[in-house]
Amino acid sequence: MTQLSHRALNRALLHRQHLLDRTGQPALDVIRRLVALQAQESNWPYVGLWSRIDGFVPADLTTLLADRQVVRSGLLRSTQHLAAADDFRRLRPLVQPVLDRTAGSAYFRRNRNGLTTDVLVTDGHALIGTGTVARRELARQLATRHPGCDGRILAGEYELRVPLVHDLATAAWGSWASRTSIAVTAFPTGDALPMPELIRRYLAAFGPATAADVQAWSGLTRLGEAIAGMADLRRHTGPDGQTLYDLADAELPDADTPAPVRLLPAYDNLLLGHADRTRVISDADRRHVMPGQARVRPTVLADGFVCGTWAFTDGAIRLDLFRPLTASERHALDEEIEGLLSFLTRADAIA
């Protein structure tokens, strides 16, 4: 088996994520390639696509959301993601056990007051029907039906247990803060995506990787036997001697391939898609980027690795760099900032 360094893994990941060179592919194809885009806050997926697609404009994603070709819902790791609608129909049933596990946590159990899951789901279905319902109204109605329970927590549990998608006002570009006015609609799903297909799609976007990496990205568990039994996968040895799996025909760029400066959004799956994240961020820098379990700051990449964070405040981009950049890297960063500011200004103007 070929032994791969951290730098080789870094270049492979950047290549598959369209971060070595921006792609000219349509946004829908890129979203499918990445399987799903983390969307804890709705503006960040737009920035993630701008970082990856040459000439990307906000309407490219907003139109897909308006047409329901792309949907926002709970998905990987029980967190909000954007996915192509046809992918969501097959992905959601596969990862539903992960969302059910979250829904069965102590936070939700303490609120039940004797209410069963079956009754909660039945009542939620009756309130949602075939239309779109504001989450606040869903919470109010559930609280009315079940005195002694917090309706907001009941609505949150129902949304974990049942595939609901968010309305355009929630999912599309808008205010930067988390939005409290959320409306949801039931969304039909189909047969679950076969596990080997999920693994192959993950590797196409994040490989080479270990079984633990697939688990960290998806929230699913006990995938070691499943991935080890896939005879069509290529095996490599990682920097620490671990077995890495990959598609047989996947390209591995040279470890010395130049990597451009990039600005990534908060919560980007580039940083969340592996159990071992040292292929893109050092353990020391990770503490600055992920100060809490629920936070992942926007990051700056230089030479392929995280070298700082950024924030968009008062119409300007503020940098917090962890180390000095070379003159050429600083020039490239200034150009990226100029391009991103133009994109953000345009997005805010048409929101």
C-alpha positions in Angstrom: 0.0 0.0 0.0 1.2 3.5 -0.8 2.0 5.6 2.3 0.5 9.1 2.1 1.7 12.2 4.0 -0.4 14.8 5.6 0.5 17.1 2.7 -0.6 14.5 0.1 -3.9 14.0 1.9 -4.3 17.8 2.0 -3.9 18.2 -1.7 -6.2 15.3 -2.5 -8.9 16.8 -0.2 -8.5 20.3 -1.8 -8.7 18.9 -5.3 -11.9 17.0 -4.6 -13.4 20.0 -2.9 -12.7 22.3 -5.8 -10.3 24.3 -3.7 -7.2 23.9 -5.8 -8.9 25.5 -8.8 -12.4 27.0 -8.8 -14.7 24.9 -11.0 -17.0 26.0 -13.8 -19.6 23.4 -12.9 -23.1 24.5 -12.0 -23.9 24.9 -8.3 -26.2 21.9 -8.3 -23.5 19.6 -9.6 -21.0 21.0 -7.0 -23.6 20.4 -4.1 -24.1 16.9 -5.3 -20.3 16.4 -5.5 -19.9 17.5 -1.9 -23.0 15.4 -0.9 -24.3 18.1 1.4 -23.2 21.6 2.6 -23.2 22.5 6.2 -25.9 25.1 6.7 -26.2 25.9 10.4 -26.5 29.5 9.3 -28.1 30.1 6.0 -25.6 32.6 4.4 -22.5 30.4 4.8 -23.3 27.9 2.1 -23.3 30.8 -0.4 -19.8 31.7 0.7 -18.7 28.0 0.5 -19.9 27.8 -3.1 -18.3 31.2 -4.0 -15.0 29.8 -2.8 -15.3 26.8 -5.1 -17.1 28.0 -8.2 -15.8 30.4 -10.8 -18.3 33.2 -11.3 -20.8 32.0 -8.7 -23.5 34.6 -7.9 -26.1 34.4 -5.1 -29.0 33.7 -7.5 -27.3 30.5 -8.6 -28.2 29.0 -5.2 -31.3 31.0 -4.4 -33.0 29.8 -7.6 -32.2 26.2 -6.7 -33.8 26.7 -3.2 -36.9 28.4 -4.7 -37.4 25.6 -7.1 -36.9 23.0 -4.4 -34.0 21.4 -6.4 -32.0 22.0 -3.2 -33.4 21.8 0.3 -32.3 22.7 3.8 -33.0 20.2 6.6 -31.5 18.2 9.4 -29.1 15.7 7.9 -25.5 14.7 8.7 -24.6 14.7 12.4 -28.2 15.9 13.1 -27.2 19.4 11.9 -28.7 21.6 9.2 -27.4 20.9 5.7 -28.2 21.8 2.1 -28.5 18.9 -0.2 -29.9 18.3 -3.7 -33.5 17.3 -3.3 -33.1 14.0 -5.0 -30.1 13.2 -2.8 -32.0 14.3 0.3 -34.8 11.8 -0.4 -32.3 8.9 -0.1 -29.8 10.4 2.4 -32.3 11.3 5.1 -33.6 7.7 5.6 -30.1 6.4 5.8 -29.0 8.9 8.5 -32.4 8.9 10.3 -31.0 6.7 13.1 -28.5 9.5 13.8 -31.3 12.0 14.2 -33.4 9.6 16.2 -30.5 9.1 18.6 -30.3 12.9 19.0 -34.1 13.1 19.5 -33.8 10.4 22.2 -31.2 12.3 24.2 -31.9 13.5 27.8 -32.6 17.1 26.6 -35.7 15.8 24.8 -36.6 13.0 27.1 -36.9 15.3 30.1 -39.5 17.4 28.3 -41.8 14.4 27.4 -43.9 14.3 30.6 -45.2 10.9 29.6 -45.7 11.7 25.9 -44.7 8.9 23.5 -42.9 9.3 20.3 -45.8 7.8 18.3 -48.2 10.4 19.7 -45.8 13.3 19.1 -45.2 12.3 15.5 -49.0 11.7 14.9 -49.8 15.1 16.3 -47.1 16.8 14.3 -48.3 15.2 11.1 -51.8 16.5 11.9 -50.6 20.0 12.4 -48.2 20.1 9.4 -50.6 18.4 7.0 -49.6 19.1 3.4 -48.8 22.8 3.9 -46.1 25.0 5.4 -46.2 25.8 9.1 -44.2 28.3 11.1 -42.1 26.5 13.7 -43.5 28.9 16.4 -47.0 28.0 15.6 -46.1 24.3 15.5 -44.6 24.7 19.0 -47.6 26.6 20.3 -50.1 24.0 19.1 -48.0 21.1 20.5 -47.8 22.9 23.8 -51.6 23.3 23.8 -52.1 19.6 23.1 -49.6 18.6 25.8 -49.7 20.8 28.9 -46.5 20.6 30.9 -44.3 20.2 27.9 -42.2 22.9 26.3 -43.7 23.3 22.8 -40.4 24.5 21.3 -38.6 21.4 22.4 -41.4 19.2 21.1 -41.3 20.9 17.8 -37.5 20.4 17.7 -37.9 16.8 18.4 -40.6 16.4 15.8 -38.3 18.0 13.2 -35.5 15.5 14.0 -37.8 12.5 13.7 -39.6 13.5 10.5 -38.1 14.9 7.2 -39.1 18.5 7.1 -37.5 21.2 4.9 -37.3 24.9 5.6 -39.0 27.6 3.6 -37.1 29.9 1.3 -37.0 32.8 3.8 -35.1 30.5 6.2 -32.8 28.7 3.7 -31.8 31.5 1.4 -29.6 34.5 1.8 -30.7 37.0 4.4 -29.8 38.2 7.9 -26.5 36.9 9.3 -28.0 36.1 12.7 -29.7 32.8 13.4 -33.3 33.2 12.2 -36.1 32.7 14.7 -38.9 32.9 12.0 -38.7 29.4 10.5 -41.4 27.6 8.6 -41.2 23.9 7.7 -42.9 21.6 5.2 -43.1 17.9 5.1 -40.9 16.4 2.4 -41.3 12.9 0.9 -38.4 10.6 1.0 -37.8 7.2 -0.7 -35.6 4.2 -0.3 -32.4 4.8 1.7 -29.2 5.2 -0.1 -27.2 1.9 0.1 -24.3 2.3 2.6 -21.6 1.4 0.0 -22.9 4.2 -2.2 -22.7 6.7 0.6 -19.1 5.6 1.4 -18.1 6.0 -2.3 -19.7 9.4 -2.5 -17.9 10.5 0.7 -14.6 9.3 -0.6 -15.1 11.1 -3.9 -15.4 14.4 -1.9 -13.2 13.7 1.2 -11.0 10.7 0.5 -8.7 9.0 1.1 -10.1 8.4 4.5 -10.6 5.9 7.4 -13.8 4.3 8.5 -13.6 6.7 11.6 -13.5 9.6 9.2 -16.7 8.5 7.4 -18.4 8.1 10.8 -17.3 11.5 12.0 -18.7 13.1 8.9 -22.0 11.3 8.8 -22.8 10.6 12.4 -23.3 6.9 11.6 -21.4 4.3 13.6 -19.9 0.9 13.2 -18.9 1.4 9.6 -15.5 -0.4 9.9 -16.8 -3.8 8.7 -18.8 -2.2 5.9 -15.9 -0.3 4.4 -13.4 -3.0 4.9 -15.6 -5.4 2.9 -15.7 -3.2 -0.1 -13.3 -5.0 -2.4 -13.5 -2.3 -5.1 -11.7 0.3 -2.9 -8.0 1.1 -3.0 -6.1 0.9 0.3 -3.3 3.3 1.4 -1.4 3.8 4.6 -1.8 7.1 6.4 0.9 9.2 8.1 0.3 7.3 11.4 0.1 3.9 9.8 -3.7 3.7 9.7 -5.5 2.2 6.7 -7.0 4.7 4.3 -9.7 3.8 1.8 -10.2 5.4 -1.6 -12.0 5.0 -4.9 -9.9 2.9 -7.3 -9.8 5.6 -10.0 -9.6 8.7 -7.7 -6.8 11.2 -8.6 -4.1 11.9 -6.1 -2.4 15.2 -6.9 1.3 15.5 -6.2 1.9 16.6 -2.6 3.9 19.6 -3.9 1.0 20.9 -6.0 0.6 24.6 -5.3 -2.5 25.5 -3.2 -4.0 29.0 -3.5 -5.2 31.2 -0.7 -8.9 30.6 0.1 -11.5 32.1 2.4 -13.9 29.4 3.8 -17.2 30.0 5.5 -18.1 29.1 9.1 -18.9 25.4 9.6 -17.4 24.3 6.3 -17.3 20.5 6.0 -13.7 20.7 4.8 -12.9 21.1 8.5 -15.7 18.8 9.8 -15.5 15.9 7.4 -12.9 13.8 9.2 -12.1 12.4 12.6 -8.5 13.3 12.1 -8.5 16.9 10.8 -4.8 17.4 10.7 -4.8 17.1 6.9 -6.1 20.6 6.9 -5.7 22.1 10.4 -3.3 21.6 13.2 -4.5 20.6 16.7 -3.2 23.9 18.1 -5.0 26.0 15.5 -8.2 23.9 15.9 -8.7 25.3 19.4 -8.9 28.9 17.9 -11.2 27.9 15.1 -13.5 25.6 17.1 -13.7 27.2 20.6 -16.8 25.3 21.4 -18.6 22.2 20.1 -21.3 24.4 18.4 -18.9 26.9 16.8 -16.6 26.7 13.8 -15.3 30.1 12.7 -14.7 31.2 9.1 -11.1 30.3 8.1 -8.3 31.4 5.9 -6.3 28.7 4.0 -2.7 29.3 2.9 -0.6 26.6 1.3 -3.7 24.4 1.8 -3.8 24.6 5.6 -5.8 26.8 8.0 -3.7 29.8 9.0 -6.2 32.1 10.5 -9.9 33.1 10.8 -11.9 36.0 9.4 -15.1 37.8 10.2 -17.4 40.1 8.2 -18.3 43.1 10.3 -19.4 46.6 9.5 -18.9 46.0 5.8 -15.3 44.9 6.2 -13.4 41.6 6.6 -11.4 41.4 9.7 -8.5 38.9 9.9 -7.0 37.0 12.8 -3.9 35.3 11.3 -2.1 32.7 13.3 1.3 33.2 11.6 2.9 35.5 9.1 2.2 35.0 5.4 4.6 35.4 2.6 4.4 38.5 0.3 2.8 36.4 -2.4 0.3 34.8 0.0 -0.6 38.2 1.4 -1.2 39.6 -2.1 -3.4 36.6 -3.0 -5.3 37.0 0.3 -6.0 40.7 -0.5 -7.4 39.7 -3.9 -9.6 37.0 -2.3 -10.9 39.6 0.2 -11.7 42.0 -2.5 -13.6 39.4 -4.4 -15.5 38.2 -1.4 -16.4 41.7 -0.3 -17.9 42.3 -3.8 -19.8 39.1 -3.5 -21.2 39.8 0.0 -22.2 43.4 -1.0 -24.0 42.1 -4.0 -25.7 39.4 -2.0 -26.9 41.8 0.7 -28.2 44.3 -2.0 -30.5 41.7 -3.6 -31.6 39.9 -0.4 
